[in-house]
Amino acid sequence: MDFHDLCSFESFQQCCDRYGYEGNFRDVVEQEFRRSKGVTYLDHAAATLYPESLLRDYFRDISTNLYGNPHSHNPSSSLTHDTVERVRDRVLQHFNTTSKEYSVIFTSGCTAALKLVAESFPWSSGATREAGSFFCYLTDSHTSVVGMRGWTAALGVVALPVAPQELTTRAKDRVQGEDASCQTPHLFCYPAQSNFSGRKYPLSHVRGIQARRLYPACDLPGRWFVLLDAASHVGCSPLSLQDCPADFIPISFYKIFGFPSGLGALLVRNDAAGILKKSYFGGGTAAAYLSGEDYYVQVENISDRFEDGTVSFLDIIALNHAFESLYRITGSMHNIQQHTFGLARYTYMLLSSLCHGNGRPVAQIYTEGQFESPITQGAILNFNLLDSSGQIIGYSQVDRMASLYNIHVRTGCFCNTGACQAFLGISSQQMKRNLQAGHVCGDNMDLVDGQPTGSVRVSFGYMSTFEDCQKFLKFVAECFVEKPVTVDQVRLQKLKTAGPPSEESNERPSVEISNGQIHKGAEKKSAEASRKRFGHGGSKRPGEAYTLTNIYIYPVKSCGAYEVQDWPVGPLGLLHDRGWMVVNHNGVCLSQKRETRLCLIRPQVHLAANKLFLQASGMESVSVPLEDDVRLHADSRVCRSKVCGDRVETMDCGDEAASWLSDFLGQPCRLIRQRPDYTREMKKKPADAADSPLLSLVNEAQYLMINRASVALIQDLMSSRQDGHQLLHTQSVISRFRANLVIAGAEPFEEDNWSHLIIGDTRFMVAGRCGRCQMIGVDQDTGTKTKEPLISLSAYRTGKVTFGVYLSLQDPEDSAGANVLSVGSLIRAEPHNY
């Protein structure tokens, strides 16, 4: 059976026990989740999707009923109070318990619930004869759990990280040094399901810790409490508190329902609630207090005691409709668990069996087991992709390509450094070195010295479909597998039988298929032909000249290019380059990633007239002044916006330009420009720069330069990949890369190895390579999206997908106004001294 057959629904049904729910599942998805049509959403572990019926029922409810503040006693307030209490019971029912055993404390989310426990737990610092409290947590824990030690450390409490295997390997049948009189409180935290790998930890650990049979409780006398982080688990799995009576269970409701967001809860076992002590008391939490002296009596009700101020009652009311829609569509959490696990298992089986044409595996999957059972594994698949030589492909490249195919995944470390280190083999020292190299949590620096800093995660929700799996697997095969695609049939058969893991054969029997894609070998031959065509057999001698063939400025960020023959060098780059940008009604910058029609706006800068003109087909032009005197803008509205993560101060350019842009783009938006008295520095200062170069509204650096020979090489690759599609002409490819400077005379990608260059009389530093995203797929003449040239570029440049280099002025004095760049100027480049 070849890969095409394995991606069929019939093959999927052979390894999936349950798919869908009662009724026609396809119809339900089409009716309830129409907004996701054309999107393969695989990030449910971060936030799942809400059904349309939930919103309809909720809005009908709050539109026809009058809900007042539940702290009042009037009829509208009483309705709110009664509804909120009904929802509390509904939450407890969902987790198979009652108000006799547990209380529901509403919070803003799981993190807030964890913070509440950290601040309210009766930590003992060990100042008395008894040893102090221990705060223990599994190393495979979310940042928000590990972050509790920030509070405990300030109290002198010992924080003890516990590796997953230590729980049982260091357990003891009999508790050593049992001292019934010792009542020192300790807290152990662990996840019901790892948000990194989807591994489910035994719920029996709750009783094991409470009874002091498991490590570390078996070694430390005292009273042990268990916090079960259920945020990841409850999204797709049932949780019965009758089976695992944890003391504290934090959750976030958007993980289950998608809506409302910003609402969570802490479920507290009533027998443990009495130990929690508050310092701060807010509205609604006091039975009585005096403002003139230190007198305060807390309310008896546990929920009221810890819900400071007025709860988000309208969001809580939405939960009532969320439960209704969830059970109406799926029937039960057990059904959801079976459905999502089947999808995850099928995807795991095929991805882990997928091979390159040379037989090497395509993916390195981070899992403890082999997806044998939904009891031990959730609907999460974590992996990195490998090229045909076995090298890891950076997760940023996978993310960019996935976005091009409208596939939504999650990348990075997923706020779980412990699991990331364990699975990727990153030492603590290496983590610190990565930070020194510039890598921080949440960025796109996916490889440091060739080693991964994170991975790719796909996760499923109750509305996920077989087609989601199919599209994802075909995407991987098309973009990252050296052709012909092969499948390790021996491994696949072992996984189908769900037997225990066994040693794999050194030989990997496989089946070749043809799926209409070119072989990697053909791509390499095409690339080699391009290298020969453009003389890529040897380098030019240092200092040999090249030519500047084109100069472009982009006055309005993400709008069309304005080509010039000669142009002044300004203090922030080419004069007036990216001096303006378009923002939506919320003040968020619009780019071609979301609004491709921006490229159809053709700005022109008329220096003599001191005006910026906006032009577009079917529209009369509109203009705004170019002047940089901030005093002339005393009446302008000052705005604060963000560009590439940086906060920038800008000024609004008036209603006329805003109206023009809103009419053309079909949405409310404004034109803003960077304040002339505001300075923004380049994040990564070039090594030999005295000061960080100043930037306009560009993303990374003052200038972007590309090489015509590199463009031609990519064109050849696209030609070899074409399947009856019309080829892109050279100018179309150049325009997609949106460079300021285009050069000729160099070899393909020779510019990657330059450190400095001189254009005419102006000296530049090379500030790094330009990482590319799906935006280069936008046709700058029509605004339509295509997958090229990103696919060909990705196929050629495994690892970090870059094209072009950033430049900054070597000497800031060159921007004083005398220097002008001209088409036809000679360029002299200096290579790096390795």
Protein Blocks (a to p, Z undefined) as FASTA:
>chain_A
ZZklmmpmklmmmmcfbgcjedjfklmmmmmmmmlgoiacfbfkmoccddfklmmmmmmm
mmmpccddfkbmbfklmmmmmmmmmmmmmmmmmnopafklpccdddfbjklmmmmmmmmp
ccdehlambdcddddddfkbcfklmmmmmmmmmnopacddddfklmmmmgcfbdghiafk
lccdcdddddfbdfklopacdfklmmmmmnopacfklmmgcdddddddfklmmmmpccdf
klmccfbdcddfklmnopaghiacddddfklmmmpccfbdcehiafbdcfkbccddddfb
lklmmmgcjddfklmmmmmmmmmmmmmmnopaklmmmmmmmmmmmmmmmmmmpccfkopa
fbdcddfblolafkloccbdcdddddfkopacdfklmmmmmmmnopacdedjhopaklmm
mmnopafklmmmmmmnopaehiabfbgghiafbdcdddddfkbcfklmmmmmmmmmmmmp
ccdddddfklmmmmmnopacddddfbdcdddddehiacfklmmmmmmmmmmmnopabccd
ehiacddfbdcddfbghiacdddfbdcddfkbcehiakbccddfkopacdfklmmmlmmp
ccdddfknopacdddehiacddddfbfbfklmmmpccddddeehiacddddebjklmmmm
mmmnopacddddddfkbccddfbacfklfbdcdddfbfkbmbdcddfklmmmmmmmmmmm
pghiacddfklmmmmnopabdcehiaehklmmpfbdcehjaccddebdcdddfklmpcfk
nopacfbfklmmmmmmgcjadedjddddfblmlmnopaccdehiacddddddZZ
